[in-house]
Amino acid sequence: MNLNNYISELIEANQGWVSFASFMHEALYHPQLGYYASGLQKFGPGGDFITAPELSRFFGMTVGRQVKQVLDVVEGNVLELGAGSGKLCRDILSSLESQGRLPDRYLILEPSESLAHRQRELLSELSPQLFERIHWLRELPEQFEGVIIANEVFDALPVHILKFDNGETFERGVCRSSEGFSWSDRKLSKEMEALAPEPPSANSYITEFCPAAFGLMNDLASVLSSGAMLIFDYGYEADSYYHPDRVSGTLMCYHRHQADTFPLLEPGEKDITAHVNFSLLAHAATDAGLDLIGYCNQAQFLVNAGITTLLEEIDPSDSAQYYPAVSAVQKLLSSDAMGSVFKAMCVSRQVDLTMIGFTDGDRRYRL
Ligand SMILES: C[S@@+](CC[C@H](N)C(=O)[O-])C[C@H]1O[C@@H](n2cnc3c(N)ncnc32)[C@H](O)[C@@H]1O
């Protein structure tokens, strides 16, 4: 069966309509047919999109400095969610090794079998002393101490779509039509009505809403007994997320580095993402008993945590190394590229620290 047929049957079995979150869940995570199930390359120049760890090893090396500071006081391990190609794990472990602070275990929770396989391939090239610390999990541990890392994971969680129209709120879902999959709006279910945010001021407005992000945050909060969670992703605070100009939401698809806004076309063939609402995510964390100890632009985090110091360690006369490294770091820091729409957030339990990554440019007041 192909994914189109599978989703069509799902729609039929559900009286002709499924939420966009169900559609997105199948499109990305169907265990055999979803986008993340296929063995095709997703990340980097030969894939569909590029993430910070793919752009430069200096991202992971810098995150490693922040991780070390937490491990110095918590003495725990590292748990990475959705580890992509494995490069972030490789770079954080190398950084921790060079700082003399290797954890006993570096855990990876990766729902995609095919990505976990790729990660194993890449990471098996590390020295045995690093590789033996890496363990793949199928589910969260019951309890965890240390540092949890999620880079571009929350933007990949299935979202519901809400449509606000002249005082009424609808959920935008998916049905079948002669042209394939089509949008179809319904009155909100009682369950969604209880969860949905207040309507924005504009009369006609479409936005995404991600209860799965609160669910994941709750799950993580319940296992984190002491330590910190570092979240890197693109997104906004609530007032920017619901900015009156953003009337059609933030949903984007990526295929071969081309962006489009047609998620109902070719499900399973392309990535689908939505920007993260950091205000809602921060509130979910504090409601779950965590402390919000840092929030700033990703570029600011990287500068605070010493990315430029790391760059200084390369000899500028070694132009083959130096210029590509500088150019990639510039992309990480530039506000036109990854610098400002990407944010870094840290929530913690029982950690009394001034985190090196959040010393300047604090934006918690915006959440
Ligand atoms: C956009 S990719 C980012 C990959 C990688 N972190 C990077 O930055 O290159 C999203 C990743 O999140 C994973 N993912 C999705 N839902 C997840 C969940 N509930 N828990 C852990 N990982 C998840 C996906 O399988 C995928 O590896």
The ligand as a Gaussian input file, in Angstrom:
#p B3LYP/6-31G(d) Opt

LIG

0 1
 C       13.901000      17.943000      11.724000
 S       14.606000      16.469000      12.342000
 C       15.974000      17.124000      13.280000
 C       17.103000      16.152000      13.406000
 C       18.331000      16.604000      14.189000
 N       18.006000      16.898000      15.574000
 C       19.021000      17.760000      13.539000
 O       18.939000      18.854000      14.063000
 O       19.631000      17.584000      12.476000
 C       13.439000      15.955000      13.560000
 C       13.857000      14.753000      14.354000
 O       12.972000      14.621000      15.473000
 C       12.630000      13.254000      15.626000
 N       11.399000      13.175000      16.438000
 C       10.127000      13.427000      16.089000
 N        9.291000      13.237000      17.125000
 C       10.057000      12.883000      18.177000
 C        9.784000      12.548000      19.543000
 N        8.534000      12.539000      20.025000
 N       10.806000      12.207000      20.348000
 C       12.067000      12.201000      19.870000
 N       12.396000      12.518000      18.591000
 C       11.398000      12.845000      17.754000
 C       12.549000      12.769000      14.185000
 O       12.568000      11.377000      14.065000
 C       13.808000      13.444000      13.613000
 O       14.964000      12.712000      13.914000

